[in-house]
Amino acid sequence: MSASVLLRALLPLALLSTGDDEARWGRFRGPDGAGVVADDVPLPTELGPGKNLLWKREAPPGHSSPCVWDGRIFLTGTAGGELVTACLDRKTGEILWWRSLAPKHGPERLHRVNSPASPTPATDGERVYVYFGRLGLVCFDRDGEELWRRETPPPDSTFGTAASPIVAGGRVLFAHDSNADSFVEALEPATGKPVWRAERPGFGAAWSTPAVRRDGDALEVLVNGVWWLTAYDLRDGAERWAVPGLTDEPIVTPVAGAGLVFVSSYNMNTNPEVIGLPDFDDLLARHDADGDGRLNRDEASANESILSRYDADGEGDHPLGNMFRFFDEDRDGLLTAEEWKKAGRWLAGFKHENGLLAIRPGEPGKPAEVVWRYTHGIPECPSPLFYRDRVYLVKNGGIATCLDAATGALKFQERLDSRGPCYASPVAGDGKIYTASARGVVTVFAAADELNVLARNDLGERIMATPALAGGRVYVRTEKNLYAFGAKD
């Protein structure tokens, strides 16, 4: 469906409302990026076509999460080759405005499960800030008038863009980690002019949205980058502390609570749920059709995976055919047992942490320290959730983990019966945890020391975006639609 057709279908002007009631989820994972709303507003548990559905609207393709401020929802996507920012009425789902932007650069290099519209919008209520890898940062006022743009080249990245802008301390904050020219900067919201810029030499491509933590009178910008979690002073961009040894492909956003910072680091070599490299004899038994004790390109291409993310429907797996040239050291088109040893050396080179780390932030004259770590059930994409003095993790296969935030003691680790890959991060409110699997199941379970699943809601559509909680409603973006669930007024 073209942008113009979709706009005409969803724009009955007589139904537009101004919506001035307070309901705020103004960035990726809502207030402070913590994924938590106040517990004094009830949230629905059962979600579905006949279960607390207030409205459903077709959405342009994209993976960004809903950004909510009072009566408005902001969402990005793509349509007709253009980059779309849409503003919807929070109560009705009707479109208030729709802006299409032409890309300034050629096609962005993307992983097959990524999208040109993965970064989530951010707003301070007065303006809305969106980021597209093929354009840069763009600022609109609340009525859709473009105020400024800061065009940037697409990051040099294997998988495309995903890090979202955020607003904190009267600044727009943006992390641009790339295989070249990485930086984090603070911008003036009204003009887009830089207030400060911290260069990040040596940092490669990353996909993690920054977080902000208060430390006394100071605000710290937490940037999860390649191998390091770094805290910058929001006032001037000066580095305050850093922790090494983290993943080389950072995706998750850190969260703060109980005087600690929680961040997970995924290592495909040491993660206990990963299905690791097979023996070469096993590969020969399955794929050596001519029986010569070697694998040619055609034989290798029959392999579906030599390294598999657990219960992720094959997404992100490493077929041998895709890596054949890397392992075929003499380039003779044949893979031998001796050359296969390179696969083991390659995987053994993954030296970074696999675990959830609880970090006591540093202070002048005292470095940050890891207080505790937990190494099982570690997700690759979903960020950790700190809620009611516990830390929750959800990973592929619907494996849910609950830990005591102060000590790291395990409360439970169980299956949610929502299998398949997980990209959305857990969010919480009203004593409930909401998780979403890519297969389209939103699981709701109680915030407690034991797993108590309250509902499994199958929406029948793929889900990549993290749900938003605002004003007693749960907003879920699926592959094709945006849903609003809540009690009817």
N, C-alpha and C positions, 0 to 999 in steps of 0.2 A: 504494500500500500504506500503511495507517495505521501510526502509530508502534507501537501495541500489537501489531498483527499481525507487524510486522517484528521487534519485540523477542522475541515468542514463537518466531519462526522461528530466531532466532540465539542463543538463550540456553539451551543445554544445560548446566545448572549443574555436572554431573559433570565437564565438561571444563575448567572454569575453573582457571587457574594463577596463581601469584603472580608468577613471572618476575622474578628479581632480578639477572639478568646486565646488565652495563653496555652500554647502547646509547642514545646521547643525541643527539637532534635536537630541542632543546627550544623552538624558536620558528620563525618564518618564516625559511627558508633556514638553519636549523641553528645550530651554534656561532658566536656573534658575528655572525650574519646573513650570513656570508661564503659560504655554499653549499658548503662544503668539509669533508670528513672526513679523518682521518688515513689515510695511504697504506699502513699496515701491515696492513690488513684487506682481503682480496680481495672484489671486488664482481662480480656477474654481468654479462655483456655481452649475452647473448641473453635476451629477455624475451617471454613469450607463453604461451598455454595449455599447450603441451607443452615449454616451455623455461624451466626454473628456477622454475616456479610452485610456491610453497609453499602458498598459500591465496588465496582470493578471497571477498570478502563484499560483499553489497549494502550500499550506503551511502545515507543520506538525501541529497536534493539540496543542493548547496552547492559553493563553490569554494575553501574553506579547504584548506590543505595539512595532511598528517599531522604531528602533534607527537608525538615519541617520547621516552620516558624509561624506561630499563631495560626492564622487562617490559610496559610499557603504551603504548598509542597513544591520543591524544586527537584528536577530530575534531568539527567542528560541522556543522550542516545545518538543514533545516527539514522538518517533518512535521506534517500536519494543521493547518496554520496556526500552529504553535508553533515556537519556536526550540530546537534540539536540541543538546546536548552529549553525546557518547558516548565511553566508554572501552572499548578493546578489548584483549584479550590479544595481545601482540606475536607470540607463537609460533604461536598457533592462529587468531587473528582473531575468536575468540568475544567476545561483549559481556560486559564485567564490570559496567558500569552505564550507565544511560541517563537523562538528565535533560531534561525538557521545560519550557520557560519560556514564559509567556504574554507577548506583546509589550505594552509599556506605551504605545505610540504607534500611530497609524494606519499605513497602507501607506507604505513608504519609497519615495521617488522613485528609480528605478533605471534605468540604461542597460539595454537589452534583453539584453546579454550578461553583465550583472552578476548578483549573487545576494544575498539577505538574509544569507547566511552566507559571505561572502568573507574576512573577517579570520581569520587562523590563530591557534589557541590558543598560549599560552606556559606553560611550567612551570619550576619550580625543583626539581622532584622531590618537594616536600612539598605544594605546592598547584598548581592549574591555573587559568589566567586566560583568560577568553573575552570577546569583545566583539561585540555586535550593535548595528547602528545604531538599531533600533527598541526598544532596551532600555538598553544601556550596558554597563559592565564588571561581570562576575560572577566570583566566586572560589569554587572548590570545593576540598575537600581531596582527596587521592589516591583516596579511597573514594567520592567523589561527594556528600559532604555540603556543602551550600552554607554558606560561611563569611561572606561579605559581598557586597554589590552596590553599585555606584555608578551610579545611574540618570542618564542624560544624554539630552537631546533629540537627535533625529537631526540630523546636520550638514546645514546648508543647502547642498545639493550637487545638481548636475545629474545625476550618474551613480550616486549611492548611496555606500556606505561600502566601504572595502577595507583601510585601514591597520590593522595588527595591533599588539596590545600586545607588549612584550618585557620580559624580566627581566635586569637587569644591576646589579652593585654593590650587591646587597641591596635593590634598588628595582624596583617595577613601573613601567615608563615607557609613556606613552601620548600620542600626538599627535592632537589633535582640530582639524584645520584645516577651517574652514567659511567660507561667504561672510559669516558674522557670528560674532563671539566665538570666534576661533581661540586655541588655547593648547596648550602641552605641559606635562605635569606628571609628577612622581614621587610614587608612593604607597608607603605602608608595606605590605609583602606580607601581614602577618598580619591587618591591620585594614581596609585600603583607605583609610586616612586620608592626606590630602595631606602630603607632606614639603615640597614646593615646587611652585609653579605659575608658569610664565613665560607671560605674555600675549603674543599675537602680533598686535597691531593692524595692519590693512592686508593681512594674509594671507588669501587666498581659499581655496576648497575644494581639498583635495589628497588623494591616495590612496597616499602613500608611507609605508612602515613605517620608523621610525627605525633608525639603526645606532649602534653604540657603538665608539669608538676610544680606545685607551690612548695617553696622551702623558705619559711619565714616571710620576709618581705620580698623575696626574689621569686621569679617564675623561671623554671628551667624548661627548655625545649629538648625533648628526648628524641634522638634520631637513631633508629636501628639500621645501621649500615653494614657493609661487608666486613665481617669479623669483629666489629666493634659496636657497642652501644655508647653513644656520646651525648652528654648533656651540655647545652649551651645556655648562657645567660640571655634571657629574652631582651634585656635592655640594650645590649651592645654586641651580642653574638660571641662573646668570649667563652672559651671552653671551660667548664667547671669540673667535670670528671668524666672518666671513660672506663669501660670494662671490655677487655679483649676476649678472643677465643670463640666468638659466635659464628653463626652460619655464613657461608659464602654467597647465599642467595636469600637475603632477608626479605620477608613478606609481612610478618606479623607486626602489629602495633603494640608497644609496651603499655602496661597499665600500672598505676600507683595505688597503694593502699597499705594501711597498717605500718606506715613509716618505711615501706619497702617499694621497690620497683620490680615488677614481674615481667619477664620476657622469655619466650621460648626460642630454641635454636634446634633446627632439624638437620640431622646428618643421615643420609641414605645408606651410609656404610654401617653405622653402629645402631641405627634405629631397630629395635628388636622385632618390630612388626613387618619390616621390609622383607620381601622374598628375594634373597641374594643370588649372587652369580652361581650358575650351575657348573659342574665339572665338565671338562672338555669331552670326556667319554660320554657323558649324558647327551651333550649336543650332537655328537657323532651318531649315537644310537637313534636319535630322533630325526636327524636331517641329512646325514651323509648318504645320499641316494646311490652314488656310484661306488661306495665302499672303499675309497682310496685313503681313508684316514685323515682327510682334510675337508674343509668346507669351501666350496666356490660361492660366488655371489648369489647364484640362483638358490642354492641350498640354504645359505644364510638368510635369504629373504623369506623363507618359509617360517622362520622363528618369529613368534609373537612378542616375546620379552625375555631378556636375560637378567633384568633387574626390575622388580615390580613393587610399586606402592601398594600397600595392603588394601584389598577390597575397594579399589578405586575405579572399578569397571574398565581397567586397562589404561585409564588416562594418566599420562606422564610416565608410562612405562618406556623401557629402552629396548626396542627390537634390535636384534643383531644386525639385520640388514642396514639399519640407519647408521650403525657405528662400524661397519665393516672396514671402510677405508682407514679409520683411525687405528684399528687393531692390525690391519694388514701392513706390517712395517716395511716389507720389501716390495710392496705394490705389484705383486705378481698375480693378484686376483685369487689367491688361495690362502686360507687361514689355517695355520698349523697349531699343534699343541704348544709349541714353544712361543709362538706369537700370542696365543691366548693368555699367556702369563702376564701380558701387558694389561689385560683387563683387571687382574688382581692387583697389580701395582697401581693402576689408575684409581681404583676404589680405595685402596689402602692409603692413598694420599689425602683422603678426606679426614683431616685431623681436628676439625672444630667440634664444639660441644653438640651433644644430642641430649636435650633436657630442658625442663622449665627451671629457670634460675630466679631465685629471690635475692635481690641486690639491695644492700644498705648503701644509699647514695653517699658520695664523697662530700667533703667539706674542706675548707682551707687547712692545709697541712695534714689532711687525713684522706687517703684514697678510698674509693668505693670498694666494697667487699661483697663476695657472694656468701650469703648467710646459709642457704641450703639449695639443693638441686634435686630434681626428680626426673628419672630418665625413661619411664615407660609411658606409652600412650601420647607421645608428643606429636602435635599436629604440625603440618607444613604451612598451611594457609590460615586457618582460623586463629585469631588472637586469643590470648587468655582473658578470662573474666574474673575480676575481683568483686565479690558480693557477699555481704553478711559474714565477713571474716573468713571466707573460704575462697579458694581459687579453683575455677572450673576450666577444663580443657575438653574439646570435642575434636575428634579426628576421623579420617576415612574409616568407613565401616560402622560409623555411629558409636565409636568407643568413647564413653564419657568418663572423665576422671574428676574427682573432687578431693582437694587437699586442704589441710589446715594452713591458713595463710601465714601464721606466725612461725610454725615449725616445719611445714612440709609433710606432716604426717598424713598418710593416705586414709581418707574416709571411705571412698569407694571407687572402683573402676569396673564398669559394666557396660554391656551393649544396650543401645537404645532401640534396637530393631529397626533402624533406618539406615540400611546399608548403602554402599556406594560412596563416591567421593564427597568431601565436605570442603567448600570454599567460604561460605558465610561464617562470620564470627558469632558466638553466642552473645545474647543480650538478656537483660533481666529487669524485672520490676514486679511489684505486687507479690513478692515471695516466689516468683516463678522464673525459670530459665527457659529461653526460647532458642532452639537451634534449628537449622535448616540444612538438609542434605541436597546435593545436586539432583538427586532423583525426584525431588519435589515434595519431600515429607518434612513438615514443620513439627518437631517434637517439643512438647512442653513438659518439664518435670519440676518438682518442688525443690526449692533451695533448702537442703537438709543434709544431714550426715549419712543418710541412706538414700539410694535411688528410689524415687517414687514418680513413675511416669504418669502424668495427668491426662495426656492426650497425644495421639499420633495423628496428624492432620495431613492427608495426602491431597495435594492440590493438583496433581496430575500434570504438572509442568516443571521443567527444569528450573532450579533456583541457584543463582550464582551470587546474588546481592544479599548483604546483611540486612535483616529486617530493621525497621525503625519503630520505636515506641514513643507515642506522644499523645497527650490529652485523653488517655484511657483507650487508645486505639493501637492496633498492631498493623503496620503497613508492610506488605510483602510484595516485592518485585519478582516476578517470574520471567521466564524467557519472553513472554508475549504481553503480559498484563501487569498492572499495579492493582493490588487488592487493599481495601480498607476493612478491617474487622473491629467490631466493638459493639457495645450495647446501644440500641436505638434510643434516640433522644425522646 
